[in-house]
Amino acid sequence: MATNTLSDSSIPESSEITKYQKLVLISAFLGWMFDSMDLNIFTLILFPCIKELIQSTNPAEIAKIGSIVIAIKLFAWGIGGVVFGVVADRYGRAKTMALTVLIYALFTGLSAFATSWEMLAFFQALAGIGIGGEWAAGAAIIAETWPAKNRARAIQVMQLAFAIGFFLAAINNLFLGQFGWRWVIGVGIVPVFLTIIIRRYVKEPERWVKVSEERKNSPQGESNWKIFSAIFSKPHLRNTIIGVTVASAAMLGCWAGLSLMPTWIMQLTTAAKAGNPVTMVSYAFMLMMVGAFAGYVSLIWLSDFLGRRKCYFLFWSLALVSSLYLFTQVNDIYTLLWFMPIYGYFVIGGFGTFATYLPELFPTRVRGTGQGFCWNMARFLTGFGPLSAGFLIQSMGSIPKVAATLSLLFIVGLVAIWFGPETKGIPLED
C-alpha cells in the first residue's frame, strides 16, 4: 500500500471555497437528490402500481408482489453499490457519478412502461444498481476535493439532498398521482440531463488522479479484484467490519418503520375516515422529510463539534427512543402526523452521521470501494426485510409491533461505534 502522496495540507485551507469545489458539491448534491427521489417514488406508488399490473384488489397479494419487487431492488442496490465503488476507485469519481445517474434515471423512467410486475421488477432492479453506486462516488469526490476543516460540512450539505429528494417524490405523488402511477414514476427520467453537466464540467479530484497514476505505474499493477479485496486486508479489515455494522444496524433497524409505514398510515386514515389515504401518506412523508432536513442541518455543526462517534451515538440513541414511542404509543393518524418531524429528525437525519464517517475510514486508493461496500452491504442485508414482512406481521400481529421490535437493532450500532476510530481531525490517507 502506498504512503500518502497528497495530504490534506495540499488542498487549500482558505476560507474562500473555489469554483471547482462548489461545482463538485452542487453536482453531488443534485445526484443524491434525484437518487433519493427515484428511490422513494416506487414506495409511494406501490399499491396502485402493483394492483394494476397483477389485476387484483387483494391487499395480501398486492403486498406480497410489492415486497418481492422491493427486495429485488434492494439486492440490486447493494450489488450495484459494491461494484460501482470499485469502478469509482479504478476509473474515477466523476465518471462513475455520471454513469450511475444515467442508469437510475433511465430505468426509473422506463418503469412507467412496464406491462407486468416482472418487467417492473427488472427495470427497478437496474435502477437500483445505479442508485446504489451514486452515493459512494458523490461522497468520495467531496471528501477528496474539500479542505479538511470543511469536509464534514460539505458532505452533510450533500446529505441534505436526500430529504429534498424524498420531499420531491412526495410532491410528485401528491400532484401527479391523480393521473396515475405511470406519470409519477415517469418523472424519474428527469435526472438523465444531469449527466451532461457532470461529464462536461466536473473533473476528477487531484488526489485520486495522483493515486491513479501510481496505480498505472506500479510494476505489479492492481486488478479490480485486488482493489476490492484490499478492504479485507489487515490495515482496513477492522474499519470495514465497523462500517458495515453501524450502517446495517441503522438500516435494518428502521426498515420496517419506513417501508411498512405507508400501509400503516392508510390503515389509520381509513379507520379515522380522515380523507384520502394516498394523500395522507404524502403529507406524512413530507413532514418526516422536514424533520430530516433539520437533522442534516444540525449535523453540519454537530459532526465537528462532538466528533463522528458521539454524533452517531447521540442520533441513533434518540432514533431508538422516538421509534419505540411512535410504534408503541401512537395509534391515531393525527398524532402520527404531529410526530413525523421528530421521527424524521433522528431516524432519517441519523443517516448523515455515517455519511461523514464512512469516507474517512478508508484511504483514497480504496475509498469508493470501502465506503460503497459498507453502505451497500447494509442495504443488501435490508433486502431480506420485504421477503420476511408477511411472516413478521403474521407472527407479531401488526406493523407497529414489527417496527418497534426491529428498531432494537439500533443498539448493535450504538455498541459497535465505540470499537471504530474517531476520524474527526485525522488527515485523509491516500
C-alpha positions, 0 to 999 in steps of 0.5 A: 500500500502506498504512503500518502502522496497528497495530504490534506495540507495540499488542498487549500485551507482558505476560507474562500471555497473555489469554483471547482469545489462548489461545482463538485458539491452542487453536482453531488448534491443534485445526484443524491437528490434525484437518487433519493427521489427515484428511490422513494417514488416506487414506495409511494406508488406501490399499491396502485402500481402493483394492483394494476399490473397483477389485476387484483384488489387483494391487499395480501397479494398486492403486498406480497408482489410489492415486497418481492419487487422491493427486495429485488431492488434492494439486492440490486442496490447493494450489488450495484453499490459494491461494484460501482465503488470499485469502478469509482476507485479504478476509473474515477469519481466523476465518471462513475457519478455520471454513469450511475445517474444515467442508469437510475434515471433511465430505468426509473423512467422506463418503469412507467412502461412496464406491462407486468410486475416482472418487467417492473421488477427488472427495470427497478432492479437496474435502477437500483444498481445505479442508485446504489453506486451514486452515493459512494462516488458523490461522497468520495469526490467531496471528501477528496476535493474539500479542505479538511476543516470543511469536509464534514460540512460539505458532505452533510450539505450533500446529505441534505439532498436526500430529504429534498429528494424524498420531499420531491417524490412526495410532491410528485405523488401528491400532484401527479398521482391523480393521473396515475402511477405511470406519470409519477414514476415517469418523472424519474427520467428527469435526472438523465440531463444531469449527466451532461453537466457532470461529464462536461464540467466536473473533473476528477479530484487531484488526489485520486488522479495522483493515486491513479497514476501510481496505480498505472505505474506500479510494476505489479499493477492492481486488478479490480479484484485486488482493489476490492479485496484490499478492504479485507486486508489487515490495515482496513479489515477492522474499519470495514467490519465497523462500517458495515455494522453501524450502517446495517444496524441503522438500516435494518433497524428502521426498515420496517418503520419506513417501508411498512409505514405507508400501509400503516398510515392508510390503515389509520386514515381509513379507520379515522375516515380522515380523507384520502389515504394516498394523500395522507401518506404524502403529507406524512412523508413530507413532514418526516422529510422536514424533520430530516432536513433539520437533522442534516442541518444540525449535523453540519455543526454537530459532526465537528463539534462532538466528533463522528462517534458521539454524533452517531451515538447521540442520533441513533440513541434518540432514533431508538427512543422516538421509534419505540414511542411512535410504534408503541404509543401512537395509534391515531393518524393525527398524532402520527402526523404531529410526530413525523418531524421528530421521527424524521429528525433522528431516524432519517437525519441519523443517516448523515452521521455515517455519511461523514464517517464512512469516507474517512475510514478508508484511504483514497486508493480504496475509498469508493470501494470501502465506503460503497461496500459498507453502505451497500452491504447494509442495504443488501442485508435490508433486502431480506426485510420485504421477503420476511414482512408477511411472516413478521406481521403474521407472527407479531400481529401488526406493523407497529409491533414489527417496527418497534421490535426491529428498531432494537437493532439500533443498539448493535450500532450504538455498541459497535461505534465505540470499537471504530476510530474517531476520524474527526481531525485525522488527515485523509490517507491516500 
